[in-house]
Amino acid sequence: MRRIAIAEFRASPEQRRLVQEVLDSGRISEGPKVAQFERAWAEFVGCRSCIATNSGTSALMAGLLALRHRLGLPRGTKAITSALSFIATSNAIWHAGFEPVYVDVDPVRFHLLPDQVEALLAEARPGEYGALVPVHLMGYPAPMDRLLALGERYGVPVVEDAAQAHGSLYQGRRVGSLGVLGIFSFYISHNIQAGEMGAITTDDEAIDDLARRLKDQGRVYRTEEDLPRWFVHDLVGFNFKTLEFQAALALPQVADAEEILRARRENVRGLNERLAGLREWFQLPEYDEAVGYLGYPLVVRPEAPFSRDAWCALLSERGIETRPLFRSIPTQQPAYAHLAEAYAGRVPNAEYLGERGFYLGCHQHLTPEDLDYVADAFADLARAYRAR
Ligand SMILES: Cc1ncc(COP(=O)(O)O)c(C=O)c1O
């Protein structure tokens, strides 16, 4: 049986060579390869600086905490974010000392709704909100022009969670370069795969300095010349440093990013063509040249004679992996169950997608035969339901 995975990692000769270089160098903790990756990713995104971390979650924690220090925001300041996301967005907001406040999402492109953001900000007390954290889910950029204008008007900086949106363009600029800072995750199922790694991107020198020190225990002095003061720390930080191996794996992919993004987009287009006949039961993803697709998201319409979970179980029997399209954090996520009552009835789109959305892989190693296999499985299963 064929296996259509969410993601596949295939080590290239160049990656093997760079990993071997790390082993031979004797320097496996953060060093020259990480610095090289930081320069390459900053250039790719179109930012002055990039700070590598050991995950996207830690990038968001360090980035948000840097912002709190930069602006002197007290613990408990509110941050507006998307009700539908991978839980890391909320966890990082919480651990960085912000209180997450959720707005509902667009049912097609999954980003938070700017009208709802505006309604919250228009009624806010001065200083109540300290960050606006849109998530570019599945690669679809949030409507940054409106969000940045709202941020400007109400004095609330925009922090982009671009974990899932490597290379996505918003009005010709890469996401992650538009807000005061952006974060990325290079988890194994993302477009650029390092296993585990993250990055903060920013043009703000003070955020850069704070985030760099926060990820390294708030260390003040970092060069051999400062040896007498080596263990001086003036911030309560973390150890979010990454490894040379991760950078070695990521570097060749940054060089090939355009090709990776193009192949994934082609797979989204190819699946849309093949599944067009099933639109009455499935909402297919909007195709957009500017999107760096994390996966191929589908939503089972209420008209379909099956549930999302029943359909995904049948796909799984045919070797086709799926993942649910996350959950509504305040109303469907046990870790945030204390919010369920307050948000009851307020995030219907997030709940709809949380119950009915799922995604397939659209990764660059899929072949046209793989896409045919997926389309045949869908057609076969749909025929069986029609015959019932
Ligand atoms: C939207 C979003 N934010 C943050 C993260 C956190 O990244 P990581 O898993 O690298 O910690 C992820 C991970 O997939 C994500 O999807």
The ligand as an ORCA input file, in Angstrom:
! r2SCAN-3c Opt
* xyz 0 1
  C       0.997     28.086     14.518
  C       2.135     27.511     15.289
  N       2.746     28.260     16.218
  C       3.791     27.800     16.927
  C       4.295     26.529     16.709
  C       5.403     26.040     17.575
  O       6.485     25.508     16.902
  P       7.337     24.286     17.497
  O       6.558     23.054     17.317
  O       8.578     24.347     16.663
  O       7.605     24.604     18.926
  C       3.715     25.709     15.740
  C       4.217     24.361     15.473
  O       3.818     23.685     14.590
  C       2.589     26.208     15.020
  O       1.977     25.454     14.112
*
